[in-house]
Amino acid sequence: MKIFLLSLVLLLASSRAFAQLPAADEAAIRRVVARTPANYTNHHFADMATYTTPDVSGVNIVHASLYA
């Protein structure tokens, strides 16, 4: 029983360790989230190619496909 409980505690502790994003990753995600509405507002969708991957796609409110 002690081994089971120890294994359970270690498993739960290790899963929480991997759930954290490095600060650089979190900052990059926040920059993308901040830039996307700006591109929608000013209709400069070509700017999205500077911060997205080549295979990004999306659908806008009128269901027109968007590809960077």
N, C-alpha and C positions, 0 to 999 in steps of 0.2 A: 504494500500500500504506500509506503514511503517513496519507493521508486516511482510509482505512478504519479504521486502528487508532485514530486520534484520534476519529473518530465513535463507535467502539465504547466507548472510555473515557468520552466525554461522555455517551453513552446510559446506561451503567452507573452513572455518578456521579449523573445526574439521577434515575434510578429510586430510588436509595437516599435521596435528599433528600425525596421524597414519601412514603416509607414511615413517617416519624416522625409520631406523634400529638402535637398540642400538649398541654402539661401540663394545661390546663383540661379538654380532652376526656378524657384519661386519668383524671383525678380524677373526672369525672362517671361514667365507665364503672365505675370501682372502687366508687363509692357505690351504684350500681344493683346491682352484683354482691353487695355486702354487705347491702343491704336485702332482696333477694329471699328468701334463706333465712329471714330473720327473719319475713317475712310468711307463709311456708309453716309455720313452727314455731308461730306464735301464731294462725294461721288468720284473719288480718285481710287478706283479699285485696282489700278495698275500698281499702286504703292503696296498692295498686299503681297505682291511677289517678293518684296524685300524682306519680309519677316514670316513667311509661310513656306511650307515645303512644296515641291513641284506637283505633288499628287493631291493637294488640297481641293476640296469642292464644297459647295454649299447650295442652299436654295433660299431665295429671298421671299418676301411676303407675297409676291404674285407668282410664286413657284417657278421663277426663271432660274435656270442653273447658272452658278457662278464658278468659274474655273480661273485659277491664277496662272 
